Amino acid sequence: MSIDKDIKVTINLNKIVEQRLTKMLAYVNFGEKVINGTLISTDGIDEIAVNARSSIDLNPLFDSIDLLICNHLGITKPTVNDMVHGVHYGEIQPEPGREAYLTKLESEAKKRKAYFEKNFELKELEGGSWTIEVPVRKK
């Protein structure tokens, strides 16, 4: 059994439509509809909520999350120009001056693999319907 640590937000669009209707009753145009009894039925609320599912703009939410991520990382929020023009096609890869760093990373990875192969061996554990390989230190 896994534990779900994600934070989920559920939006009840029908409730939002109902609450917005009550707030909007103060407007002149809505008052006339209330007096005439032609405001909105529960079917109308459902119809508005269904239409809202495909027309709600979540970009402000995404912008807020982006800003929170940047604040958490201590960086300034990238602009559209940074995102679109940050990738330069046709450049030499790897970039000049980066070869030494990539070579170092590759060398360290080889050393870790050699250390692992020298000091550990993989043992299979079986549990009926599953099998897992576990590293065990060599004696």
ROKOLDREN-607695 format. One record per residue (C-alpha): x, y, z; residue number from 0. Coordinates in steps of 0.2 Angstrom, whole numbers, plus 5000, padded with zeros to 4 digits. Layout:
<recs>
{x->X&y->Y&z->Z&nr->NUM}
...
</recs>
This chain:
<recs>
{x->5000&y->5000&z->5000&nr->0}
{x->5007&y->5017&z->4995&nr->1}
{x->5004&y->5033&z->5004&nr->2}
{x->4999&y->5047&z->4993&nr->3}
{x->5007&y->5063&z->4999&nr->4}
{x->5001&y->5074&z->4985&nr->5}
{x->4990&y->5089&z->4989&nr->6}
{x->4975&y->5089&z->4978&nr->7}
{x->4963&y->5103&z->4975&nr->8}
{x->4945&y->5099&z->4970&nr->9}
{x->4935&y->5113&z->4963&nr->10}
{x->4916&y->5111&z->4964&nr->11}
{x->4911&y->5122&z->4949&nr->12}
{x->4892&y->5120&z->4953&nr->13}
{x->4895&y->5128&z->4970&nr->14}
{x->4906&y->5142&z->4963&nr->15}
{x->4892&y->5146&z->4951&nr->16}
{x->4879&y->5146&z->4965&nr->17}
{x->4890&y->5157&z->4976&nr->18}
{x->4894&y->5169&z->4962&nr->19}
{x->4875&y->5170&z->4957&nr->20}
{x->4871&y->5176&z->4975&nr->21}
{x->4885&y->5189&z->4975&nr->22}
{x->4879&y->5195&z->4958&nr->23}
{x->4861&y->5198&z->4964&nr->24}
{x->4865&y->5215&z->4969&nr->25}
{x->4868&y->5220&z->4951&nr->26}
{x->4853&y->5229&z->4942&nr->27}
{x->4852&y->5217&z->4928&nr->28}
{x->4851&y->5202&z->4940&nr->29}
{x->4838&y->5210&z->4951&nr->30}
{x->4826&y->5211&z->4936&nr->31}
{x->4828&y->5192&z->4933&nr->32}
{x->4825&y->5188&z->4951&nr->33}
{x->4809&y->5198&z->4951&nr->34}
{x->4803&y->5190&z->4935&nr->35}
{x->4808&y->5173&z->4942&nr->36}
{x->4819&y->5169&z->4926&nr->37}
{x->4836&y->5169&z->4935&nr->38}
{x->4844&y->5152&z->4933&nr->39}
{x->4837&y->5135&z->4937&nr->40}
{x->4848&y->5120&z->4944&nr->41}
{x->4849&y->5114&z->4926&nr->42}
{x->4856&y->5131&z->4921&nr->43}
{x->4869&y->5130&z->4935&nr->44}
{x->4874&y->5113&z->4929&nr->45}
{x->4875&y->5119&z->4911&nr->46}
{x->4886&y->5134&z->4916&nr->47}
{x->4897&y->5123&z->4927&nr->48}
{x->4899&y->5110&z->4912&nr->49}
{x->4904&y->5125&z->4901&nr->50}
{x->4916&y->5131&z->4914&nr->51}
{x->4926&y->5115&z->4914&nr->52}
{x->4932&y->5119&z->4896&nr->53}
{x->4934&y->5138&z->4897&nr->54}
{x->4942&y->5141&z->4914&nr->55}
{x->4959&y->5149&z->4912&nr->56}
{x->4972&y->5141&z->4924&nr->57}
{x->4986&y->5152&z->4918&nr->58}
{x->4986&y->5163&z->4933&nr->59}
{x->4987&y->5147&z->4944&nr->60}
{x->5002&y->5141&z->4934&nr->61}
{x->5010&y->5158&z->4935&nr->62}
{x->5008&y->5158&z->4954&nr->63}
{x->5016&y->5141&z->4956&nr->64}
{x->5030&y->5146&z->4944&nr->65}
{x->5033&y->5161&z->4956&nr->66}
{x->5033&y->5150&z->4971&nr->67}
{x->5045&y->5138&z->4964&nr->68}
{x->5057&y->5152&z->4959&nr->69}
{x->5056&y->5160&z->4976&nr->70}
{x->5059&y->5143&z->4984&nr->71}
{x->5075&y->5141&z->4974&nr->72}
{x->5080&y->5159&z->4976&nr->73}
{x->5080&y->5163&z->4958&nr->74}
{x->5071&y->5176&z->4948&nr->75}
{x->5057&y->5171&z->4938&nr->76}
{x->5062&y->5168&z->4919&nr->77}
{x->5053&y->5179&z->4907&nr->78}
{x->5045&y->5173&z->4891&nr->79}
{x->5060&y->5179&z->4881&nr->80}
{x->5071&y->5168&z->4893&nr->81}
{x->5061&y->5153&z->4889&nr->82}
{x->5058&y->5155&z->4871&nr->83}
{x->5075&y->5162&z->4866&nr->84}
{x->5085&y->5152&z->4879&nr->85}
{x->5087&y->5138&z->4867&nr->86}
{x->5099&y->5141&z->4853&nr->87}
{x->5097&y->5129&z->4839&nr->88}
{x->5113&y->5124&z->4829&nr->89}
{x->5125&y->5126&z->4843&nr->90}
{x->5140&y->5115&z->4845&nr->91}
{x->5136&y->5102&z->4858&nr->92}
{x->5143&y->5100&z->4871&nr->93}
{x->5147&y->5119&z->4873&nr->94}
{x->5165&y->5124&z->4872&nr->95}
{x->5173&y->5123&z->4889&nr->96}
{x->5160&y->5110&z->4895&nr->97}
{x->5170&y->5095&z->4889&nr->98}
{x->5181&y->5094&z->4904&nr->99}
{x->5166&y->5094&z->4916&nr->100}
{x->5157&y->5081&z->4906&nr->101}
{x->5173&y->5070&z->4905&nr->102}
{x->5174&y->5072&z->4924&nr->103}
{x->5156&y->5066&z->4927&nr->104}
{x->5159&y->5051&z->4916&nr->105}
{x->5175&y->5047&z->4925&nr->106}
{x->5166&y->5048&z->4942&nr->107}
{x->5152&y->5037&z->4936&nr->108}
{x->5165&y->5024&z->4930&nr->109}
{x->5173&y->5024&z->4947&nr->110}
{x->5157&y->5022&z->4956&nr->111}
{x->5152&y->5007&z->4945&nr->112}
{x->5170&y->4999&z->4948&nr->113}
{x->5168&y->5002&z->4967&nr->114}
{x->5151&y->4994&z->4967&nr->115}
{x->5156&y->4979&z->4957&nr->116}
{x->5171&y->4977&z->4968&nr->117}
{x->5162&y->4978&z->4985&nr->118}
{x->5144&y->4972&z->4981&nr->119}
{x->5135&y->4959&z->4972&nr->120}
{x->5117&y->4958&z->4967&nr->121}
{x->5106&y->4944&z->4975&nr->122}
{x->5089&y->4940&z->4970&nr->123}
{x->5075&y->4940&z->4983&nr->124}
{x->5059&y->4931&z->4978&nr->125}
{x->5042&y->4934&z->4986&nr->126}
{x->5030&y->4923&z->4977&nr->127}
{x->5024&y->4935&z->4963&nr->128}
{x->5039&y->4947&z->4963&nr->129}
{x->5058&y->4946&z->4962&nr->130}
{x->5069&y->4960&z->4967&nr->131}
{x->5088&y->4962&z->4965&nr->132}
{x->5097&y->4969&z->4981&nr->133}
{x->5115&y->4974&z->4983&nr->134}
{x->5124&y->4964&z->4996&nr->135}
{x->5142&y->4968&z->5002&nr->136}
{x->5154&y->4955&z->4997&nr->137}
{x->5163&y->4947&z->5012&nr->138}
</recs>
